[in-house]
């Protein structure tokens, strides 16, 4: 299967995997959300039940306190006792002080917990009777929703108090908030919200808070407008875990895709390089072979033999240069290569490069100008490697600038660094290729790949060398308006000279 098809298949499978994981995480979080909402609804209803119980208990205690006050009031009721019975147990009698009916003699009963045998009431016995009637008997009646008429006046008074007793919304709200916090819920709520004016998506059951339920109706419910913060707090670690897992999966997918595409691109560039290199090797080898056969097979004059030998030397030189470029590129990629640093006169270095490339620039009908200021700049650098880097930029400008182009080389100091620029007014580099020109084996497409000699190694080699010097190599270019390469390397000092460097 071709490399491209394999990559496409891998991308499809990985995309399906990432999509599946993402959907599973979303589904899992949705199910957790539903479970959280269900638990929330259960808890807010349970909390309201408990809050209503506490609020009703508070009202019942107030009624009991009033009831005890009535029992203690001798103008209201009369409490007596005697032990005139078979077991001589104390029997208490409760009657209205001023009964509605003369024949109404009240109600009599004993208290199991009271063991004293009394023939008449005492303050202690009366206190025991009052507490028993209030804390036990009346509380039991109120819990069951009943009001018993132990005497007519007591019954009438209790009915009035119980009928007027209504749920205290403020007290209920406080109790409800406490119950919610016990269940780790801090969402805002409203007791008995008006549905038509303030719709709330989360409502509790409607419960009866009347003391004489179900006969007495005092309906209560609570509403929650938007408990999203509560849901988020409950589910935060699940959400964070899911997002982290999805992010890691997507990152791994993206990194793998990038690696695969880079490998594919590198394979294509290497194929182009091999094809181009094959052509570049065949030409000098074929020329050398033909020249050698001519010398061997023909009886040539000395002048002709010297001419053929010159061709062989020239083509051998081309092969040597080609091999040198490849070796330099390989060596520059090795981190273990150490620099042989020394003080380098930048102006002398650039002038030497310009002179070396003068035959090439003249042949290509290209003008090379070096503009230096009235100062001598020196840097700590590996002179041969730095020379090769600058020479590669100049060679690149001569090759691609075209006949009649002008190349300007300049240097200046900026922010503690020496800036060396190589600018041409050639065709420029299209924007889509500017980030790739420093990649190994990359050449800007030009229709005929052999129209301009090159192997896609020069700029990559130059950038590697500059970076080993703790510097940078960058470019600015506009298509049709030329290209400017800039080297930035640290400098040690500069001296003002009396004359410009030639």
C-alpha positions in Angstrom: 0.0 0.0 0.0 1.4 3.4 -0.9 2.6 5.7 1.9 0.0 8.3 1.2 -2.9 5.8 1.4 -1.5 4.3 4.6 -1.4 7.8 6.2 -4.9 8.5 5.0 -6.1 5.2 6.5 -4.3 5.9 9.8 -5.9 9.4 10.0 -9.4 8.0 9.4 -8.9 5.3 12.1 -7.5 7.8 14.5 -10.2 10.4 13.8 -12.8 7.7 14.4 -11.1 6.8 17.7 -10.9 10.4 18.9 -14.5 11.0 17.9 -15.6 7.8 19.7 -13.7 8.7 22.9 -15.2 12.3 22.8 -18.7 11.0 22.4 -18.3 8.4 25.2 -17.0 11.1 27.5 -19.9 13.4 26.6 -22.4 10.6 27.1 -20.8 9.6 30.4 -21.0 13.2 31.6 -24.6 13.5 30.5 -25.5 10.4 32.4 -23.7 11.8 35.5 -25.6 15.1 35.0 -28.9 13.2 35.0 -27.9 11.3 38.1 -26.8 14.5 39.8 -30.2 16.2 38.9 -32.1 13.2 40.3 -30.1 13.2 43.5 -30.6 17.0 43.7 -34.4 16.7 43.4 -34.5 13.9 46.0 -32.4 15.9 48.5 -34.3 19.2 48.1 -37.6 17.4 48.8 -36.2 15.5 51.8 -34.7 18.7 53.1 -38.0 20.5 52.8 -39.7 17.7 54.8 -37.2 18.0 57.6 -37.4 21.9 57.5 -41.3 21.8 57.8 -41.0 19.4 60.7 -38.6 21.8 62.5 -40.8 24.8 61.8 -44.0 23.0 63.0 -42.2 21.8 66.1 -41.3 25.5 66.8 -45.0 26.5 66.5 -46.1 23.5 68.7 -43.7 24.5 71.4 -45.2 28.0 71.5 -48.7 26.5 71.7 -47.6 24.2 74.5 -46.2 27.1 76.4 -49.5 29.0 76.2 -51.4 25.8 77.1 -49.3 25.5 80.3 -50.0 29.1 81.1 -53.7 28.4 80.9 -53.4 25.4 83.2 -51.5 27.4 85.7 -54.1 30.1 85.7 -56.6 29.3 88.5 -59.1 31.8 87.0 -59.1 29.7 83.8 -59.1 26.1 85.1 -59.0 24.2 88.4 -56.7 21.3 89.1 -57.5 19.0 92.0 -56.6 15.4 93.0 -57.6 12.6 95.4 -56.8 9.0 96.1 -60.3 7.7 96.9 -60.1 4.6 94.7 -59.4 0.9 95.0 -55.6 1.2 94.5 -55.3 4.5 96.4 -53.6 6.0 93.3 -53.6 9.8 92.8 -56.2 10.8 90.3 -56.1 14.3 88.9 -59.2 16.2 87.9 -59.1 19.1 85.4 -62.2 21.4 85.2 -63.1 24.9 84.0 -63.1 27.4 86.9 -66.3 28.9 85.4 -67.9 26.1 83.4 -70.4 26.8 80.6 -72.6 24.1 82.1 -73.2 23.5 85.8 -73.1 19.7 85.4 -69.7 19.9 83.7 -67.3 18.4 86.3 -64.3 18.2 84.1 -62.1 15.2 83.2 -60.1 12.9 85.6 -57.1 10.7 84.9 -54.0 9.4 86.6 -50.3 9.7 85.6 -48.4 6.5 85.6 -45.1 8.2 86.4 -46.6 10.0 89.4 -46.4 7.5 92.3 -47.2 9.7 95.3 -50.6 9.1 96.9 -52.2 12.5 97.6 -55.6 13.4 98.9 -55.3 17.0 97.8 -53.3 18.9 95.2 -49.8 20.3 96.1 -47.7 22.8 94.1 -45.3 20.0 93.1 -48.1 17.7 92.0 -49.7 20.5 90.0 -46.4 21.3 88.3 -46.0 17.6 87.4 -49.6 17.5 86.0 -49.1 20.7 84.0 -45.8 19.6 82.4 -47.3 16.1 81.6 -50.4 17.7 80.0 -48.3 20.1 77.9 -45.1 18.2 77.0 -46.7 14.8 76.6 -50.4 14.8 76.1 -50.9 18.0 74.0 -47.7 17.5 72.0 -48.9 14.0 71.1 -52.3 15.4 70.1 -50.7 18.1 67.9 -48.4 15.7 66.2 -51.4 13.7 65.2 -53.3 16.8 64.0 -56.0 16.7 66.7 -57.3 19.2 69.3 -59.0 17.4 72.2 -61.5 19.3 74.5 -60.2 18.3 77.9 -62.4 21.1 79.1 -64.7 23.3 77.1 -62.7 26.5 77.6 -59.4 24.8 77.0 -60.7 23.3 73.8 -62.1 26.5 72.5 -58.9 28.4 73.3 -56.8 25.7 71.6 -58.9 25.6 68.5 -58.5 29.4 68.1 -54.7 29.3 68.5 -54.3 26.3 66.2 -56.5 27.8 63.5 -54.5 31.0 63.6 -51.1 29.2 63.5 -49.6 29.4 60.0 -46.2 28.4 58.6 -43.6 31.1 59.2 -41.9 31.5 55.8 -38.8 33.2 57.3 -38.3 30.6 59.9 -38.9 27.8 57.4 -36.4 29.4 55.0 -33.7 29.4 57.7 -34.5 25.7 58.6 -34.5 24.8 54.9 -31.2 26.4 54.3 -29.7 24.5 57.2 -31.1 21.2 55.9 -29.8 21.9 52.4 -26.3 22.7 53.8 -26.3 19.4 55.7 -26.7 17.8 52.2 -24.0 20.0 50.8 -26.4 22.1 48.7 -25.9 25.8 48.7 -28.1 26.8 45.7 -30.4 29.8 46.2 -34.1 29.1 46.6 -37.4 30.9 47.2 -40.2 29.6 49.5 -43.6 29.6 47.7 -42.4 31.4 44.5 -45.1 32.9 42.2 -44.9 30.6 39.2 -46.5 33.0 36.7 -44.1 35.8 37.4 -40.9 33.9 38.1 -40.8 30.4 36.4 -38.3 28.1 38.1 -37.2 24.8 36.5 -36.7 23.0 39.8 -39.6 22.9 42.2 -40.1 20.7 45.3 -43.2 18.8 46.1 -46.0 20.8 47.7 -46.4 19.9 51.3 -48.9 20.7 54.0 -47.5 22.6 57.0 -50.9 22.9 58.8 -51.0 21.7 62.4 -54.3 19.9 61.9 -53.5 18.3 58.6 -55.0 17.1 56.4 -58.1 19.1 57.5 -56.1 22.3 57.8 -54.4 23.4 54.6 -51.2 25.4 54.7 -49.4 24.4 51.5 -45.6 25.0 51.1 -43.1 24.4 48.4 -39.7 25.8 47.3 -38.3 26.8 43.9 -34.7 26.8 42.6 -34.1 29.1 39.6 -30.8 27.8 38.3 -28.6 25.6 40.5 -26.0 25.3 37.8 -23.2 26.3 40.1 -24.2 23.4 42.4 -24.2 21.0 39.6 -20.8 22.3 38.4 -19.3 21.9 41.8 -20.6 18.4 42.2 -19.4 17.3 38.8 -16.3 19.4 38.5 -13.7 16.6 38.9 -15.6 14.4 36.5 -15.7 17.3 34.0 -12.0 18.1 34.5 -11.1 14.5 34.1 -13.1 14.2 30.9 -11.7 17.4 29.5 -8.2 16.3 30.4 -8.6 12.9 28.8 -10.1 14.4 25.7 -7.4 17.1 25.5 -4.6 14.5 25.9 -6.2 12.3 23.2 -6.6 15.2 20.8 -3.1 16.4 21.5 -1.7 12.9 20.9 -3.8 12.7 17.7 -2.6 16.1 16.5 1.0 15.3 17.3 0.8 12.0 15.5 -0.8 13.6 12.5 1.9 16.3 12.5 4.6 13.6 12.7 3.0 11.5 9.9 2.7 14.5 7.7 6.2 15.6 8.5 7.5 12.1 7.6 5.5 12.1 4.4 6.8 15.6 3.5 10.4 14.5 4.4 10.0 11.4 2.3 8.8 13.5 -0.7 11.7 16.0 -0.2 14.2 13.2 0.0 12.8 11.7 -3.2 13.1 15.1 -4.9 16.6 15.4 -3.4 17.6 11.9 -4.6 16.2 12.6 -8.1 18.0 15.9 -8.3 21.2 14.5 -6.9 21.1 11.6 -9.4 20.9 14.2 -12.2 23.7 16.3 -10.7 25.9 13.2 -10.3 25.2 11.7 -13.7 26.1 14.9 -15.6 29.8 15.2 -14.3 30.3 11.5 -14.2 29.1 11.1 -17.8 31.3 14.1 -18.9 34.3 12.6 -17.1 33.6 9.2 -18.7 33.4 10.7 -22.2 36.5 12.8 -21.7 38.4 9.8 -20.4 37.3 7.6 -23.3 38.4 10.3 -25.8 41.8 10.5 -24.2 42.1 6.7 -24.1 40.6 5.8 -27.5 41.8 8.7 -29.7 45.3 9.8 -30.4 44.9 13.4 -29.3 47.3 16.2 -29.5 48.7 17.6 -26.3 46.4 20.7 -26.6 43.3 18.5 -27.0 44.3 16.2 -24.2 44.9 19.1 -21.9 41.5 20.5 -22.8 39.8 17.1 -21.9 41.9 16.9 -18.7 40.6 20.4 -17.8 37.0 19.2 -18.3 37.7 16.2 -16.1 39.2 18.5 -13.4 36.3 20.9 -13.6 33.7 18.1 -13.3 35.7 16.5 -10.5 35.6 19.8 -8.8 31.8 19.9 -9.1 31.6 16.5 -7.6 33.9 17.5 -4.7 31.7 20.6 -4.0 28.6 18.5 -4.1 30.0 16.0 -1.6 31.3 18.8 0.6 27.8 20.4 0.8 26.3 17.1 1.7 28.9 16.4 4.4 28.7 19.9 5.8 24.9 19.6 6.1 25.2 16.2 7.9 27.9 17.5 10.2 25.9 20.7 11.0 23.0 18.5 12.2 25.1 16.8 14.8 24.8 18.4 18.3 28.2 17.0 19.3 30.1 19.1 16.8 32.1 21.8 18.7 32.9 25.2 17.4 36.5 26.4 17.0 35.9 29.9 18.3 38.2 32.9 17.8 38.0 36.6 17.1 36.7 37.2 13.6 36.9 40.5 11.7 33.5 40.6 10.1 34.4 43.1 7.4 37.5 41.1 6.3 35.4 38.0 6.3 32.6 39.5 4.1 35.0 41.2 1.7 36.8 37.9 1.2 33.5 36.1 0.4 32.5 38.9 -2.1 35.9 38.5 -3.9 35.6 34.7 -4.0 32.1 34.9 -5.6 33.0 37.6 -8.1 33.5 35.2 -11.0 30.1 33.7 -10.3 28.4 37.0 -10.0 30.0 38.4 -13.1 29.0 35.2 -15.1 25.4 35.6 -13.8 25.4 39.3 -14.6 24.7 40.1 -11.0 26.0 43.2 -9.1 27.2 42.6 -5.5 27.6 45.6 -3.2 29.0 45.5 0.3 28.1 48.6 2.4 30.1 48.8 5.6 30.3 51.7 8.1 33.4 53.4 9.5 34.1 50.9 12.2 35.7 47.5 12.6 33.4 44.8 14.0 34.7 41.6 15.6 32.8 38.6 16.9 33.6 35.4 18.7 32.9 32.8 16.0 34.1 29.7 14.1 35.5 31.6 11.1 35.3 28.8 8.5 31.7 27.8 9.5 30.5 31.5 9.7 32.1 32.1 6.3 30.2 29.1 4.9 26.9 30.3 6.3 27.3 33.8 4.7 28.6 32.4 1.5 25.6 30.1 1.2 23.3 33.2 1.5 25.3 35.0 -1.2 25.4 31.9 -3.4 21.6 31.6 -3.0 21.0 35.2 -3.9 23.2 34.9 -7.1 21.5 31.8 -8.2 17.9 32.9 -7.7 18.3 36.7 -8.2 18.4 36.4 -12.0 20.4 38.3 -14.6 20.7 42.1 -13.9 19.8 41.8 -10.2 21.6 43.7 -7.5 22.7 42.2 -4.2 23.4 44.4 -1.2 25.3 43.1 1.8 25.2 45.2 4.9 26.0 45.0 8.6 25.2 47.0 11.7 24.9 46.7 15.4 21.5 46.3 17.0 20.7 45.4 20.7 24.1 43.9 21.4 24.3 41.9 18.2 25.9 42.2 14.8 23.3 42.1 12.0 24.5 40.9 8.6 22.0 41.3 5.8 22.0 39.9 2.3 19.3 41.6 0.1 18.5 41.0 -3.5 15.9 42.5 -5.8 15.1 39.1 -7.5 11.7 37.4 -7.8 11.2 36.9 -4.1 9.8 33.9 -2.2 6.0 33.3 -2.1 4.5 33.7 1.3 3.4 30.0 1.6 7.0 28.8 1.2 8.8 31.3 3.5 8.4 29.1 6.6 9.8 26.1 4.8 12.9 27.4 3.0 15.1 26.5 6.0 13.9 22.9 6.0 16.4 20.3 4.7 15.9 19.2 1.1 13.3 21.9 0.5 13.4 23.9 -2.7 10.9 26.5 -3.8 9.0 25.0 -6.7 10.1 26.7 -10.0 8.6 24.5 -12.7 11.8 22.9 -13.8 13.6 21.6 -10.8 17.0 21.5 -12.7 16.7 25.0 -14.1 18.7 26.3 -11.1 21.4 24.1 -9.6 20.7 23.3 -5.9 20.0 20.5 -3.5 17.9 22.1 -0.8 20.7 22.0 1.8 22.3 25.5 1.7 19.8 27.5 3.8 19.3 24.6 6.2 23.0 24.4 6.7 23.4 28.1 7.2 20.6 28.3 9.8 22.2 25.4 11.7 25.6 27.1 11.8 24.2 30.4 12.9 22.1 28.8 15.7 25.3 27.0 16.9 26.7 30.5 17.4 23.7 31.4 19.6 22.4 33.6 16.8 19.4 33.7 14.5 18.8 33.6 10.7 15.6 35.1 9.4 14.1 36.4 6.2 11.7 38.9 4.8 10.4 38.6 1.3 7.7 39.9 -1.0 7.0 38.1 -4.2 8.3 40.1 -7.1 10.2 42.5 -4.9 13.2 40.5 -3.7 14.4 38.8 -0.5 16.3 39.9 2.6 18.2 37.4 4.8 19.4 38.6 8.2 22.0 37.0 10.4 22.2 38.1 14.0 25.2 37.0 16.1 26.8 38.4 19.3 29.7 40.8 19.0 32.6 41.6 21.3 33.6 45.1 20.4 33.8 47.6 17.5 36.5 50.2 16.7 36.2 53.4 14.7 38.6 53.3 11.8 40.0 56.2 9.7 38.9 54.7 6.4 36.3 52.2 5.3 37.2 48.6 4.8 37.7 47.9 1.1 
